[in-house]
Amino acid sequence: QVGQAEVVLVGCGAPNRGMGWYHAVQMLEGRCPSASLDYIIEPWFLGGGAEGPGGPEFKEWADDSTSKYGTVFGTSVGDLPEPKQPRCALISGRTADNPRLFKECIDAKCSTVILEKPGAPTVAELQLMKDQAEEAGVGVLMGYNKNVCKYVRKTREFAETIPGSHVTFVSNNAYENTPESLGECFERNAEGMLKNMAIHELALLVSFYDVSVENIESVEADKEFSSMQTLPGPSGKEFTDFDKIKFTIKTKTGKEVSVAADRCGGTDSYATVTDTDGEEVFRYWMPDEEDKIAVEKLQAKYPTAMPYFFTQDPDYVTVKERVAKHTVTGEEAEGVATIGVAVETLRVAEYLTPLLMEQLK
């Protein structure tokens, strides 16, 4: 419709499992009014994975979406027709495929691109993508949804009222604490915890706490909390990663902030504020009481979907709506992280990982 961006979702994944699928559901249900999801590109389930696990369920969902909403499904960005309205791509595939898919989206005349975390496997690749976008005049924004989260905003606002206060951002996943479960997690997220799960928190530090590689004065791991393991993945290959990590960064400009991440800590994230005596004076959860009601409704509607979709549901909507609106009107997508923030965030992740691993040996 007039005033809507023509959205292309690249990389959908399996119904109830893939983050791309949940993005699709939110747009198809009209929750992002400025976004019209016209195309879904899913090379795996419409290609080599059609007969395998999840394939038949994907086909059923795709057929249903086409008949209900007129969404066009395809296997290649290169097959897209000319855009009828300003086109926005949301790339939600595997990180390793992002650089190639990103270039294809630029060639397909997308005027904006939303990239899921961390954007690319390495700083060099993400920097190249940033350069390609600038040359083509394409805006690139990141799916760092915690940048627009209520609990982050409330925590920052409260901390500003307490002189000398200290903020800690805590991120949890709900993996089983077994070698099999964590080994599978380590292999599937082989870029490592700081480039994967804790990258959202690092983006907050870059966005709001002056953290950059050049501005880090020190980083100190909390050895009591933290744990690093070497485990075999399903392929038999071994991976070394943190199953939980907590650290404090001090910047050269005098800021201090902490991050904790635990693969087996549960489904909820939160942030705390401590005063100058180290006493906790504030804690805000995601989801809060108000959001929990919405989470329960979504769980009833999609009982087999990944639980973290629901706790972050309103923030996913906010990011997509702001970027879609920006695509059409040019107005700033307020609070949404840019690819510039993403490059620095990835630089920080690459810088911190060996330092923290060394401290935990």
C-alpha positions as CSV (number, residue, x, y, z in Angstrom):
1,Q,0.0,0.0,0.0
2,V,1.0,3.6,-0.2
3,G,3.4,4.5,2.6
4,Q,4.7,1.0,3.0
5,A,8.1,-0.4,2.2
6,E,8.3,-3.5,0.0
7,V,10.1,-5.9,2.3
8,V,12.2,-8.9,1.2
9,L,13.0,-11.4,3.9
10,V,16.2,-13.3,3.0
11,G,16.6,-16.5,5.0
12,C,13.5,-17.6,6.8
13,G,14.4,-20.8,8.5
14,A,11.9,-23.4,9.8
15,P,8.5,-22.4,11.2
16,N,8.7,-22.1,15.0
17,R,12.5,-22.4,15.0
18,G,14.0,-19.7,12.7
19,M,14.3,-16.1,13.7
20,G,13.5,-15.1,10.1
21,W,10.2,-17.0,10.4
22,Y,9.2,-15.0,13.4
23,H,10.1,-11.8,11.6
24,A,7.8,-12.9,8.8
25,V,4.9,-13.7,11.2
26,Q,5.1,-10.3,12.8
27,M,5.0,-8.5,9.4
28,L,2.3,-10.8,7.8
29,E,0.1,-10.1,10.8
30,G,0.3,-6.4,10.2
31,R,2.2,-5.5,13.4
32,C,4.7,-3.3,11.5
33,P,2.3,-1.0,9.6
34,S,5.0,0.5,7.3
35,A,6.3,-3.0,6.2
36,S,4.6,-5.0,3.5
37,L,6.3,-8.5,3.4
38,D,6.1,-9.2,-0.4
39,Y,9.0,-11.7,-0.9
40,I,10.5,-14.4,1.1
41,I,13.8,-15.9,-0.1
42,E,14.5,-19.3,1.4
43,P,17.1,-21.3,-0.6
44,W,17.4,-24.3,1.8
45,F,13.8,-25.3,2.5
46,L,12.7,-24.6,-1.1
47,G,15.8,-26.4,-2.4
48,G,18.1,-29.0,-0.9
49,G,16.2,-29.2,2.4
50,A,12.7,-29.5,1.0
51,E,12.4,-33.2,1.8
52,G,14.5,-33.2,5.0
53,P,13.6,-32.3,8.6
54,G,11.4,-29.2,8.7
55,G,10.9,-29.2,4.9
56,P,7.3,-30.4,4.7
57,E,6.3,-28.0,7.5
58,F,7.9,-25.1,5.7
59,K,6.0,-25.9,2.5
60,E,2.7,-26.1,4.4
61,W,3.4,-22.7,6.0
62,A,4.6,-21.1,2.7
63,D,1.5,-22.3,0.8
64,D,-0.7,-21.0,3.6
65,S,1.1,-17.6,3.6
66,T,0.8,-17.3,-0.2
67,S,-2.9,-18.0,-0.2
68,K,-3.6,-15.7,2.8
69,Y,-1.3,-12.8,2.1
70,G,-0.1,-13.1,-1.5
71,T,3.5,-13.4,-0.4
72,V,5.9,-14.6,-3.1
73,F,8.4,-17.3,-2.1
74,G,11.7,-17.9,-4.0
75,T,15.2,-19.3,-3.7
76,S,17.3,-16.4,-5.0
77,V,17.5,-12.7,-4.5
78,G,18.7,-12.4,-8.1
79,D,15.2,-13.5,-9.3
80,L,13.4,-10.5,-7.8
81,P,11.5,-8.2,-10.1
82,E,12.1,-4.4,-10.2
83,P,10.8,-2.8,-6.9
84,K,7.4,-1.1,-7.1
85,Q,7.9,0.8,-3.8
86,P,11.1,1.6,-1.8
87,R,12.6,-1.9,-1.1
88,C,14.0,-3.0,2.3
89,A,15.8,-6.3,2.7
90,L,15.9,-8.1,6.1
91,I,18.8,-10.6,6.0
92,S,18.2,-13.3,8.6
93,G,20.3,-16.3,7.3
94,R,23.5,-17.8,8.6
95,T,26.2,-15.2,9.5
96,A,28.7,-16.8,7.0
97,D,26.3,-16.2,4.1
98,N,25.6,-12.5,4.9
99,P,28.4,-10.9,2.8
100,R,27.2,-12.7,-0.4
101,L,23.5,-12.1,0.4
102,F,24.1,-8.5,1.2
103,K,25.8,-7.8,-2.1
104,E,22.8,-9.5,-3.9
105,C,20.4,-7.3,-2.0
106,I,22.2,-4.1,-3.1
107,D,22.2,-5.4,-6.7
108,A,18.4,-6.1,-6.3
109,K,17.9,-2.3,-5.7
110,C,17.2,-2.4,-2.0
111,S,17.4,1.1,-0.6
112,T,17.8,-0.2,3.0
113,V,19.0,-3.4,4.6
114,I,18.4,-4.8,8.1
115,L,21.2,-7.1,9.1
116,E,20.8,-9.6,11.9
117,K,23.6,-9.7,14.5
118,P,26.6,-9.7,14.2
119,G,26.4,-8.8,10.5
120,A,29.3,-10.8,9.2
121,P,31.8,-13.4,10.5
122,T,34.7,-10.9,10.7
123,V,35.4,-7.2,11.0
124,A,37.1,-7.1,7.6
125,E,34.0,-8.5,5.8
126,L,31.6,-6.2,7.7
127,Q,33.7,-3.2,6.9
128,L,33.7,-4.2,3.2
129,M,29.9,-4.4,3.3
130,K,29.7,-1.0,4.9
131,D,31.9,0.4,2.1
132,Q,29.7,-1.3,-0.6
133,A,26.6,0.2,0.9
134,E,28.0,3.7,1.1
135,E,29.1,3.5,-2.6
136,A,25.6,2.3,-3.6
137,G,23.8,4.8,-1.3
138,V,22.1,2.1,0.6
139,G,21.3,2.5,4.3
140,V,22.2,-0.4,6.6
141,L,20.7,-0.8,10.1
142,M,21.1,-3.6,12.5
143,G,18.7,-6.0,14.3
144,Y,20.4,-5.1,17.6
145,N,17.0,-5.0,19.3
146,K,18.3,-4.4,22.8
147,N,19.3,-0.9,21.7
148,V,15.5,-0.1,21.7
149,C,14.6,-2.2,24.7
150,K,12.5,-0.9,27.6
151,Y,14.7,-2.5,30.3
152,V,17.9,-0.9,28.8
153,R,16.2,2.5,28.7
154,K,14.8,2.3,32.2
155,T,18.2,1.1,33.6
156,R,20.2,3.9,31.9
157,E,17.7,6.5,33.1
158,F,17.8,5.2,36.7
159,A,21.6,5.0,36.7
160,E,21.8,8.7,35.7
161,T,20.1,9.6,39.0
162,I,22.7,7.9,41.1
163,P,26.2,9.5,41.1
164,G,29.0,7.0,40.7
165,S,26.6,4.1,39.9
166,H,27.6,1.0,38.0
167,V,25.5,-0.8,35.4
168,T,25.6,-4.6,34.7
169,F,23.8,-6.0,31.7
170,V,22.9,-9.7,32.1
171,S,22.0,-12.0,29.2
172,N,20.6,-15.5,29.6
173,N,19.9,-18.4,27.3
174,A,18.1,-21.6,28.3
175,Y,20.4,-24.4,27.0
176,E,20.6,-27.5,29.1
177,N,23.8,-27.6,31.1
178,T,25.1,-30.8,29.5
179,P,28.1,-31.5,27.2
180,E,25.8,-32.6,24.4
181,S,23.6,-29.5,24.5
182,L,26.5,-27.0,24.9
183,G,28.6,-28.8,22.3
184,E,25.8,-28.4,19.8
185,C,25.4,-24.8,20.8
186,F,29.2,-24.2,20.4
187,E,29.3,-25.8,17.0
188,R,26.2,-24.0,15.6
189,N,27.4,-20.7,17.0
190,A,31.1,-21.3,16.0
191,E,31.8,-17.6,15.9
192,G,31.9,-17.8,19.7
193,M,29.8,-16.3,22.5
194,L,31.0,-12.7,22.3
195,K,30.2,-12.5,18.6
196,N,26.9,-14.3,19.1
197,M,25.0,-14.3,22.3
198,A,26.7,-11.4,24.1
199,I,27.1,-9.3,21.0
200,H,23.8,-7.5,21.9
201,E,25.4,-6.3,25.1
202,L,28.6,-5.2,23.4
203,A,26.5,-3.2,21.0
204,L,25.0,-1.4,24.0
205,L,28.5,-0.6,25.3
206,V,29.5,0.8,22.0
207,S,26.3,2.8,21.6
208,F,25.9,4.2,25.1
209,Y,29.2,3.8,27.1
210,D,31.9,5.1,24.7
211,V,33.4,1.6,24.4
212,S,35.7,1.1,21.4
213,V,38.9,-0.9,20.9
214,E,40.9,2.3,21.2
215,N,39.1,3.5,24.3
216,I,39.3,0.4,26.4
217,E,41.7,0.9,29.2
218,S,41.2,-2.5,30.9
219,V,38.9,-5.6,30.9
220,E,38.7,-7.9,33.8
221,A,36.9,-11.3,33.9
222,D,35.0,-12.4,37.0
223,K,36.7,-15.7,37.4
224,E,34.2,-17.0,40.0
225,F,31.2,-16.5,37.6
226,S,32.9,-17.4,34.3
227,S,33.4,-20.8,32.7
228,M,35.2,-21.8,29.5
229,Q,34.9,-25.4,28.1
230,T,36.2,-27.4,25.1
231,L,33.5,-29.7,23.9
232,P,32.8,-31.8,20.8
233,G,29.9,-30.7,18.6
234,P,27.6,-33.1,16.7
235,S,30.2,-33.4,13.9
236,G,32.8,-34.7,16.5
237,K,35.0,-31.6,16.0
238,E,36.0,-29.8,19.3
239,F,35.1,-26.2,20.0
240,T,36.3,-24.0,22.9
241,D,34.0,-21.2,24.1
242,F,32.5,-19.6,27.2
243,D,29.4,-21.3,28.5
244,K,29.2,-18.3,30.9
245,I,31.3,-15.1,31.1
246,K,31.2,-12.0,33.2
247,F,33.6,-9.0,32.8
248,T,34.0,-5.3,33.6
249,I,35.4,-2.8,31.1
250,K,37.0,0.5,32.1
251,T,37.3,3.1,29.4
252,K,40.0,5.8,29.0
253,T,37.3,8.4,29.2
254,G,36.4,7.2,32.8
255,K,33.3,5.0,32.2
256,E,32.9,1.6,33.7
257,V,30.3,-1.1,32.8
258,S,29.9,-4.8,33.3
259,V,28.4,-7.6,31.2
260,A,27.4,-11.1,32.2
261,A,26.2,-13.9,29.8
262,D,25.1,-17.4,30.7
263,R,24.1,-20.0,28.1
264,C,22.3,-22.0,30.7
265,G,20.9,-19.1,32.8
266,G,17.2,-19.2,31.7
267,T,15.1,-17.2,29.3
268,D,15.1,-13.7,30.9
269,S,17.6,-10.9,30.6
270,Y,18.0,-8.0,33.0
271,A,20.2,-5.1,34.1
272,T,21.2,-3.9,37.5
273,V,22.4,-0.7,39.0
274,T,24.7,-0.7,42.0
275,D,25.7,2.3,44.1
276,T,29.3,3.3,45.1
277,D,29.2,0.8,48.0
278,G,28.5,-2.0,45.5
279,E,24.9,-2.4,46.8
280,E,22.2,-3.2,44.2
281,V,19.7,-0.4,44.1
282,F,17.8,-1.2,40.9
283,R,17.0,-4.2,38.7
284,Y,14.8,-4.2,35.6
285,W,13.8,-7.4,33.8
286,M,13.0,-8.3,30.3
287,P,10.1,-9.2,30.2
288,D,8.6,-7.1,32.9
289,E,5.2,-7.8,34.5
290,E,3.3,-6.0,31.8
291,D,5.2,-7.8,29.0
292,K,4.7,-11.2,30.7
293,I,1.0,-11.1,29.9
294,A,1.8,-10.6,26.2
295,V,4.4,-13.4,26.4
296,E,1.8,-15.8,27.7
297,K,-0.6,-15.0,24.9
298,L,2.1,-15.5,22.3
299,Q,3.1,-18.8,23.9
300,A,-0.5,-20.0,23.7
301,K,-0.7,-19.0,20.0
302,Y,2.7,-20.5,19.0
303,P,3.2,-23.3,21.6
304,T,6.2,-24.9,19.9
305,A,8.2,-21.7,19.0
306,M,11.5,-20.7,20.6
307,P,10.7,-19.0,24.0
308,Y,13.1,-16.1,23.4
309,F,11.0,-14.9,20.4
310,F,8.3,-13.8,22.8
311,T,10.4,-12.0,25.5
312,Q,11.9,-9.9,22.7
313,D,8.7,-9.6,20.6
314,P,7.9,-5.9,21.0
315,D,11.5,-4.9,20.3
316,Y,11.7,-6.9,17.1
317,V,8.5,-5.0,16.0
318,T,10.0,-1.6,16.9
319,V,13.2,-2.2,14.9
320,K,11.4,-3.4,11.8
321,E,8.8,-0.6,11.9
322,R,11.3,2.2,12.4
323,V,13.5,0.9,9.6
324,A,10.5,0.3,7.2
325,K,9.3,3.8,7.9
326,H,12.8,5.2,7.4
327,T,12.9,3.4,4.0
328,V,9.7,5.1,2.8
329,T,10.0,8.6,4.4
330,G,13.7,9.0,5.0
331,E,13.1,9.9,8.7
332,E,15.7,8.6,11.1
333,A,15.2,5.1,12.6
334,E,15.6,6.4,16.1
335,G,17.7,4.3,18.4
336,V,18.4,1.6,15.8
337,A,22.1,0.7,15.6
338,T,23.9,1.5,12.3
339,I,26.4,-0.7,10.5
340,G,29.1,1.7,11.9
341,V,28.1,0.7,15.4
342,A,28.1,-3.0,14.3
343,V,31.6,-2.8,12.9
344,E,33.0,-1.3,16.2
345,T,31.0,-3.9,18.1
346,L,32.5,-6.8,16.2
347,R,36.0,-5.2,16.6
348,V,35.4,-5.1,20.4
349,A,34.3,-8.8,20.3
350,E,37.4,-9.9,18.4
351,Y,39.6,-7.8,20.7
352,L,38.0,-9.1,24.0
353,T,37.7,-12.8,23.2
354,P,41.5,-13.8,23.4
355,L,42.0,-11.4,26.4
356,L,39.2,-13.0,28.4
357,M,40.2,-16.6,27.4
358,E,43.7,-15.9,28.6
359,Q,42.4,-14.7,31.9
360,L,40.3,-17.8,32.4
361,K,43.1,-20.3,31.6
